[in-house]
């Protein structure tokens, strides 16, 4: 286990190297590898462990009865997923957690976190505080997605999302964590329609796009200021 990496993971913020080693031993975490496209947790499953992405990335997806997929979140290395369901072990998952790339996942049983061991490790309180902060951030993320998708107009959805990414990365030139299909799923639109809209915006001189790399041009910024 790369404990140096875990020291940089938000869940362990404020914990010392030694404390993280103790937590790992106490929690008896399990590391598993998944291939791109493989399902880590599936809808309907009851889980008791949260996942920490050690390498690669994970998407949180919802698929309706007609097979339409919606991406709710993209989890990069160092971040946590399925923590809400792990804290409610009798609640079946409503979403799928899928490997967006080949990835390695550390699974930690939440029961160990919520019910400290007899040794009463001092770091447990820190972890609970960190987990609460992470859950709050997730709620904000879901609220942002609702903001991006509130308009019925495809272009408005695209501009809302690209504007947010530009502000977050403090640059008019930036990369997004989604490929074209994933972006379409995240925005709740058809992939072909999205590709056509991006092509139109590029021809109109509003953006430059190459795969998942974007540049917002002054004409777009001025038109939405």
N, C-alpha and C positions, 0 to 999 in steps of 0.2 A: 504494500500500500504506500502511495506517495503522500506522506503526511505533510510535506512542504506544500503540496498542492492544496490539501484540505485546509491548511492555515489561511488560504486565500478565499475559501468558500464562505459565502455570506452566512450560512447556517452556523458556522464555527467562529464567527467574528467575536473577538474578545477572549477566545480560548487560547491557552498556551500550547506549544508543540506537545508537551508532556500530557496535558489534559486531553488533547485530541487522541493521543495514543491510548489513554485510559478509557475514553469514551468508546473507541473502536473495539477494544477488548470487552468492555462491559456490555455493549449493545450486540456484540457478535454479528457484525455486519457481513453481508454476503456480496461479493462482486460477481457480476454476470456480464457477458458480452452479447450483443445483438447485431444482426446484419441489417443493412439498410432495408427499410420496408417491413421489418419484423415487428409484430405487436408485442409490447412489453406488458401492458395491462389492457384488458379489453372491457368494453361496456358490459355491464351485468356482473362483472367480477367483484368480489369483496376482497379488499386488500388491507393488510395490517402494517405494511412497511412503506415509507416514503422512499423516493428514488433521488439520488444525487448523480448528475451526469458528470462522469470523470473525463470522458472524451467523446467527440462527436456531438450530436444534438438530437433532440426529441421534439416531435410535434404532438400537441393535444388536439384531437380531432373528434368531431361528431358526425355520424352518418345516419341519415334519416331512412325511413322504410323504402324509399325509392332509390337509395344508393347515393344520394347527393351528399358530398362531403363538405364540412365547414371546419376550417382550422381556427381554433380558439387561442392557441398560444404556441410559441416556438421556444424551446428550452435549450439554452446553450450550455457548454461545459461549465461546471461550477455551480449550477443552479439546481433547484429542487422541484420535484413534481409529485403529484398524487398525495400531497401532505394532508389535504382536507379529508379525503376518503380514508386515509390511514388513521386519522383521528376519530373517524366515525366508522369503525370496522363492520358494522351491520348494515351500512348503506351501500348498495351496489353502485358501481361506477356508472355514470351516465355518458362517459366519453371513452375514447381509446387513447392510449399513449403509445406512439409508434416511433421507431427509430428512423429519423430523417437521414441519418448517415450511419455507417458502421460505428457503434458506440460501446462504451463500457459504463455500466451503471453500478453504483453502490446502493444496496438496499438496506435501510436501517429500520428495525421494528419500532414503531412509535410508542408502543406500550412501555418500553424501557425509558422513553423520554418523559412520558406523562406520569409514570410511577417510579420514582428514583429507587435505586437499589439500596441494599442495607448499608453499603459503604457511604451512601449519601454524597456522591461526587459533587463537588462544588460547582462544576460546570453545567449541571442540569438546569439551573435557573437561568443561566446565560442562554442556553440553547432554546428554552421555552420563549424567552423574550425575542430571540432572533427569528424563531418560527412565526411568532405573532406578526413581526414586522414584514416577513416574507409574504404571509397570507394577505396582509393589508395591501402590499404592492400588487399582488395578483388581482385583488378586487379593483384597484385603480386601472390595471391593464384591461380588464374586461369592460370597464366603463369607457375606456378610450376606444375599444373596438366598436362599442355601440355608437359612439360619437362618429366614427369613420363611416359606419354603414347606415346612418339614419336617413341620408338622402336617397331618393329614388333614382337620381341621376348618376350614371356610372362615372362621368368625369368628376363630379363633386366628390365621390368616394375616393377616387384616385388622388385628387389634389389634397384632400384631407389627410390621407395616409402619408403621402410624400412630404407634405408640409411638416407633419409631426416628426418624421425621420430626420428632415433637414434641421429642425430646431434641436432635436435630441443630440445630433452629431455636430451641431454648431458649424455647419458647412452647407453650401449649395450643391456640393459634389459629395455623394455618399453611396454606400452599399446597403442593401436590405437583406434580411436573413431568409427571404423566400425566393424560390424559383417562380416562373410565370404561373404554373398550375397552383402552387401553394398560395401565391398572392391572390389569385382569383378565388380560391376557397376561403381565404381570410376575409376578403371583401364581400363574399357572397354573390359573386357574379360569374358569368360564363367565361371560360378561358379565351375563346375566340373573340368574344366581344371586348375583353380586356386588351388583348393584343392589338386589335383594330384601333381601339381608343388611344393606346400608347403610340401607335404609328401616326395617327392623326395629330396628336399633340406634338410629336417630333417634327412632322412636316410643317406644322404651324409655328415652329421655332420656340415652343414653350419649354421643351425638355430635350435632353439627349439621353438616350437609354441604350445600354449594351448589357444584355443578360440581367444581372441583378445590380448593376451600377447605374446610377442616375445623376444627372446634372440639371438643376432647375435654372432656367434662363431668366434674366431680368423681366422680360415681358410677362412671364407667369407670375412672378413675385409682385410686380406692380399692379397686375390685373386683379390680384386677390388681397391687396393691402387695404 
